[in-house]
Amino acid sequence: MRYLILAFACSTHFLFAAEVNVYSHRHYEADQMLFDQFTAKTGIKVNIVKAGADALIKRLKIEGDKSPADILITADAGLLHIAKEEGVLQAVKSNILEQSIPSHLRDPESYWFGLTTRARVVVFAKDRVSAADVPSYESLTDKKWKGKILVRSSTNVYNQSLLASVIAHNGKAEAEIWAKGIVANMAHAPKGNDRDQVKDVVAGIGDIAIINTYYLGLLLNSPNPEEQKVGQAVGICFPKLAGAGTHINVSGAGITKSSKNIDNAIKLLEFLVSDESQRIFAEANYEYPVKPGVRWSDLLNAWGDFTPDTINLSKLGELNRDAVRVFQTADWR
Ligand SMILES: [Fe+2]
């Protein structure tokens, strides 16, 4: 009898314990802060597994229906689209998500939703370059930048998504010419992460670097004074692509096909697009809110307003394979 009661207690705990299981590619402190606030507010526990997006998508496929995951979070819309194509996500209906997130920042069929926006921009050595020198991504292939551009490897999904959007706007042939032009202007073969490119600009190895906006925020607010100096020595500009706007991407989330806590999972996503959470993403991780009307942090305001590209970000996933092929042709390593 005692065993029976215990078994019953365990199974009720399993059935009724409020929790949500998140597989996340994001690695920022702001996220844990938000998950803790969500738990404090709702009593729903958030369990996190962190790994690279490719590994998480693979894991979801292997685990199938038995996967404990409810939510997949990645730092790139292209990867969310790929997760959708791989069949590991499900469409969900939420008026709050639909009303809070502009339509180009979420999947048209509601398989994933952007939670934070970031722009992939150019930072430059303030003593040698000015923002007016980089009006467009296309202008980066100008011969005047020969030996001056720093950018990370083409294996990085942020670059793949940038090139996917060049393909979407200008076509594959133009995109190939563009990628070759960037390779011809590189200060050295791609190595390191976005922050390393900025460090190389400040070290005089090149003049401009292509990076995601929040990495400049992370440098400026680094506990390491040397990194702060690096951040302070560069300016930021928001080039336009095909005359449209600056290339943006989202960190976002989809609910897994295997989810056993769908209501809790939707609640968590809705919490993450609340005004308060969106403010925290902007304040603590230097990302732009996806939700219109949420006040930016002082740092984002200091960088200035810009016109974002409004292409639906699912395009980045649709064109990811093309982008990888163009990079190979251009020998962008
Ligand atoms: Fe990142």
Residues whose N, C-alpha, C, O or C-beta is under 5 A from the ligand:
A	BS01	LIG	none
